[in-house]
Amino acid sequence: MNYWLDIPVIPQQLNQVEAVDYLNKKILDNSGVYHELFDYIATKASKTSVITFLQNEVIRNEVVDDEVALLVKGLQGLLKKVVASNLWDECGRGKLNDFHTYWLRMLLEELNGWNQLSDYRKLTSPWYAKITSNSFNMLLTRPGYKYMAYGAFLIFESWVHPHFERIIAGLKRVGIDQEDLSIYFTAHLAIDQYHTRELLAGIANQEPRLNQAEVDQILLGSHLAIAAGTAQYGRMLSYLSTLK
């Protein structure tokens, strides 16, 4: 939080209902939701750049199911219910072939990407996931930050639809939109819109009511996610722009 990100200023003394209203507006208007990176993928990126981006997307998303599992721990009530529902979807609702990580495997197999994947995990590479993964997992692995993690996850889920729409447009543009390649992205267009609404409803209807410190943590986590994503996307855009 203190090294990579500017600690954001959050609105003070919002109650539970006011916080939900604030977050409803924030998920529609923030520096990450329509970041230039995704317009670049949709309209300008070369095929090499798109494939590089996809390999980095795999690295970011191959651990999301474990992140959601970590988020479940420590929550109670409706907050726990909606996160557990999210985890159930990540795990294919009990069907192995519908595990979201299996869809990523299909993407890698179509791209012949298994051999190259390890290169993108090296510290010397432009590892797309470094800022958001490390900051989010820092929140997830500290029990005192569980509400901050919930707020961060809300932002990440809310970004999926606008980001994935543009990724799908980029896939079609460069001719790599076969079903095995695109299913991870097309399926999430509907899934994560629903998850976003669920996460907001969890805050709105949580009982017992959230105290001021818990509300403030959720808001801070949402702003940290925006700061992390914006920093990460800018670095990735700069790198992809150098590829031919």
Phi and psi in degrees as a GROMACS rama.xvg file:
@    title "Ramachandran Plot"
@    xaxis  label "Phi"
@    yaxis  label "Psi"
@TYPE xy
-89.1423  -19.1318  ASN-2
-96.0515  -50.3647  TYR-3
-84.0589  -35.3586  TRP-4
-116.113  145.4  LEU-5
-77.1316  125.415  ASP-6
-66.224  118.434  ILE-7
-76.568  156.921  PRO-8
-91.9199  124.614  VAL-9
-105.424  155.544  ILE-10
-64.0962  141.94  PRO-11
-98.5295  147.001  GLN-12
60.9631  33.5838  GLN-13
-81.7823  136.651  LEU-14
-84.3002  -178.223  ASN-15
-59.1378  -45.0927  GLN-16
-68.5566  -43.7264  VAL-17
-64.0388  -35.8793  GLU-18
-64.9511  -39.8382  ALA-19
-65.133  -42.1607  VAL-20
-61.186  -42.6993  ASP-21
-62.0817  -45.6795  TYR-22
-68.1095  -35.4715  LEU-23
-56.9098  -38.7852  ASN-24
-78.4159  -38.1897  LYS-25
-65.2693  -37.2056  LYS-26
-68.6193  -17.9699  ILE-27
-93.3575  -16.8156  LEU-28
-144.513  91.5173  ASP-29
-153.058  169.855  ASN-30
-71.7054  -11.215  SER-31
-100.935  -21.0271  GLY-32
-65.6209  -41.0713  VAL-33
-120.8  48.2949  TYR-34
-62.7932  147.005  HIS-35
-58.1836  -26.4797  GLU-36
-54.3936  -42.9555  LEU-37
-78.4489  -29.6193  PHE-38
-66.2318  -36.5495  ASP-39
-63.7466  -44.7591  TYR-40
-60.5987  -41.5538  ILE-41
-69.0035  -36.3817  ALA-42
-120.276  -23.1034  THR-43
-129.179  -29.4137  LYS-44
-59.2447  139.849  ALA-45
-68.7554  166.457  SER-46
-60.7828  -39.1496  LYS-47
-59.9545  -43.9212  THR-48
-64.7364  -40.4308  SER-49
-64.2758  -43.4207  VAL-50
-64.8837  -41.7539  ILE-51
-59.4928  -44.6728  THR-52
-60.2258  -43.8198  PHE-53
-61.4143  -40.8087  LEU-54
-63.6265  -37.5955  GLN-55
-72.1656  -32.4262  ASN-56
-62.2801  -38.5731  GLU-57
-60.1862  -45.0588  VAL-58
-61.0848  -40.3527  ILE-59
-67.4415  -43.0252  ARG-60
-94.3325  -10.7225  ASN-61
-69.1869  -13.9502  GLU-62
-110.763  5.52704  VAL-63
-62.6567  -36.4804  VAL-64
-61.6718  -39.6651  ASP-65
-70.1617  -34.4357  ASP-66
-64.1983  -42.5737  GLU-67
-64.7912  -37.5005  VAL-68
-61.696  -40.5878  ALA-69
-66.219  -34.5574  LEU-70
-67.0862  -31.8891  LEU-71
-59.3367  -39.3133  VAL-72
-64.7477  130.379  LYS-73
94.3157  -21.2465  GLY-74
-80.3071  159.755  LEU-75
-138.946  168.172  GLN-76
64.2614  -144.888  GLY-77
-66.2083  -31.1218  LEU-78
-58.818  -43.2172  LEU-79
-67.9426  -38.3358  LYS-80
-60.8308  -46.2712  LYS-81
-72.247  -32.0239  VAL-82
-71.271  -38.516  VAL-83
-64.1499  -36.4346  ALA-84
-62.0258  -40.6811  SER-85
-62.4614  -43.6579  ASN-86
-62.6129  -39.0467  LEU-87
-61.1176  -39.6559  TRP-88
-66.425  -42.4722  ASP-89
-56.6978  -33.3928  GLU-90
-93.3445  25.017  CYS-91
67.1166  20.4431  GLY-92
50.7899  38.122  ARG-93
91.5482  -0.397088  GLY-94
-107.205  118.718  LYS-95
-57.5013  -40.6643  LEU-96
-69.5986  -12.9603  ASN-97
-102.956  3.40105  ASP-98
-55.6761  135.163  PHE-99
-64.0144  -29.2085  HIS-100
-68.4646  -28.1729  THR-101
-68.4868  -36.2585  TYR-102
-63.3856  -35.0661  TRP-103
-68.0017  -35.8881  LEU-104
-60.0676  -42.6728  ARG-105
-61.5778  -39.9619  MET-106
-61.9063  -45.8078  LEU-107
-63.4293  -42.1833  LEU-108
-64.0024  -39.3181  GLU-109
-67.8795  -30.8447  GLU-110
-89.7372  0.323587  LEU-111
51.832  44.4538  ASN-112
-97.1012  0.680423  GLY-113
-61.1883  -44.6815  TRP-114
-68.0363  -35.4844  ASN-115
-79.773  -18.5177  GLN-116
-60.8453  -38.4428  LEU-117
-62.7916  -30.2299  SER-118
-61.9315  -34.9441  ASP-119
-78.4109  -6.95029  TYR-120
-92.1561  -10.6073  ARG-121
-71.008  147.363  LYS-122
-64.2712  -22.2912  LEU-123
-80.2431  -8.50022  THR-124
-89.9337  162.023  SER-125
-77.7133  69.7196  PRO-126
-65.6815  108.159  TRP-127
-56.3224  -31.6272  TYR-128
-90.6883  -3.38495  ALA-129
-56.9189  -50.9184  LYS-130
-70.9216  -49.8512  ILE-131
-71.3642  -41.4479  THR-132
-63.9405  -47.4613  SER-133
-67.8069  -41.6484  ASN-134
-69.5465  -40.0204  SER-135
-66.3195  -42.6481  PHE-136
-70.2984  -26.7865  ASN-137
-61.5935  -41.2621  MET-138
-68.6696  -42.3293  LEU-139
-65.8013  -29.8191  LEU-140
-97.8009  9.78157  THR-141
-121.379  109.252  ARG-142
-53.6887  -32.9886  PRO-143
-70.5058  -9.67754  GLY-144
-108.503  17.9217  TYR-145
-62.6193  -35.8294  LYS-146
-74.0384  -31.6628  TYR-147
-63.5345  -41.2085  MET-148
-61.7171  -39.6224  ALA-149
-62.1007  -45.11  TYR-150
-63.0205  -38.7781  GLY-151
-65.2088  -43.265  ALA-152
-63.7416  -36.7768  PHE-153
-56.4867  -45.3764  LEU-154
-64.5367  -46.0967  ILE-155
-59.004  -40.9988  PHE-156
-67.6382  -38.9418  GLU-157
-67.9068  -23.8064  SER-158
-78.7897  -18.6893  TRP-159
-58.4517  -48.9229  VAL-160
-62.02  -53.1006  HIS-161
-64.9291  -34.512  PRO-162
-71.0327  -47.1524  HIS-163
-69.881  -31.3321  PHE-164
-55.857  -42.6312  GLU-165
-75.8011  -34.6529  ARG-166
-63.0059  -44.544  ILE-167
-61.6098  -40.0568  ILE-168
-61.9992  -39.3765  ALA-169
-66.5126  -40.1065  GLY-170
-60.1038  -45.8444  LEU-171
-63.9135  -40.6517  LYS-172
-61.9185  -39.2465  ARG-173
-97.1831  4.81921  VAL-174
78.4308  32.2231  GLY-175
-126.678  49.3325  ILE-176
-109.283  29.0533  ASP-177
-58.8657  154.786  GLN-178
-57.3002  -40.4441  GLU-179
-64.4714  -27.7757  ASP-180
-79.6536  -37.2561  LEU-181
-101.026  -8.80698  SER-182
-59.8184  -37.0612  ILE-183
-59.1212  -40.8937  TYR-184
-80.1091  -43.5006  PHE-185
-66.0002  -39.6577  THR-186
-65.2557  -34.1469  ALA-187
-77.7027  -13.4293  HIS-188
-57.8054  -42.5348  LEU-189
-86.8027  -40.3857  ALA-190
-59.4457  -48.1092  ILE-191
-81.901  -18.8165  ASP-192
-63.759  -42.6973  GLN-193
-64.5106  -43.5499  TYR-194
-60.7025  -39.252  HIS-195
-61.6076  -45.4361  THR-196
-62.6987  -38.8192  ARG-197
-63.0386  -44.3594  GLU-198
-63.7359  -39.3654  LEU-199
-67.2849  -41.2776  LEU-200
-63.8784  -33.8383  ALA-201
-61.0358  -40.6593  GLY-202
-68.8102  -46.3663  ILE-203
-60.7094  -37.054  ALA-204
-110.141  9.98349  ASN-205
-61.3831  132.271  GLN-206
-131.64  137.117  GLU-207
-63.2206  159.73  PRO-208
-60.3636  146.579  ARG-209
-69.2391  139.395  LEU-210
-82.6681  174.727  ASN-211
-61.9232  -40.322  GLN-212
-63.9475  -38.1071  ALA-213
-69.2571  -42.0387  GLU-214
-60.8637  -45.5023  VAL-215
-61.4498  -37.3459  ASP-216
-65.0809  -42.4845  GLN-217
-60.6995  -44.4252  ILE-218
-64.9812  -41.9743  LEU-219
-63.6664  -43.0122  LEU-220
-59.9769  -38.8709  GLY-221
-64.8599  -40.3726  SER-222
-70.9584  -35.0511  HIS-223
-64.2426  -40.1932  LEU-224
-62.0996  -41.964  ALA-225
-62.5424  -44.306  ILE-226
-63.0199  -42.3676  ALA-227
-66.4618  -47.25  ALA-228
-62.7698  -43.0615  GLY-229
-62.48  -43.6417  THR-230
-63.245  -42.0882  ALA-231
-67.4865  -46.2384  GLN-232
-64.4942  -36.7566  TYR-233
-63.0471  -41.4207  GLY-234
-66.5934  -39.9385  ARG-235
-68.1077  -39.1885  MET-236
-61.6137  -42.67  LEU-237
-61.07  -39.6451  SER-238
-70.5488  -48.8439  TYR-239
-62.6482  -30.4684  LEU-240
-65.3812  -17.3345  SER-241
-87.4637  -10.9015  THR-242
-88.2765  151.913  LEU-243
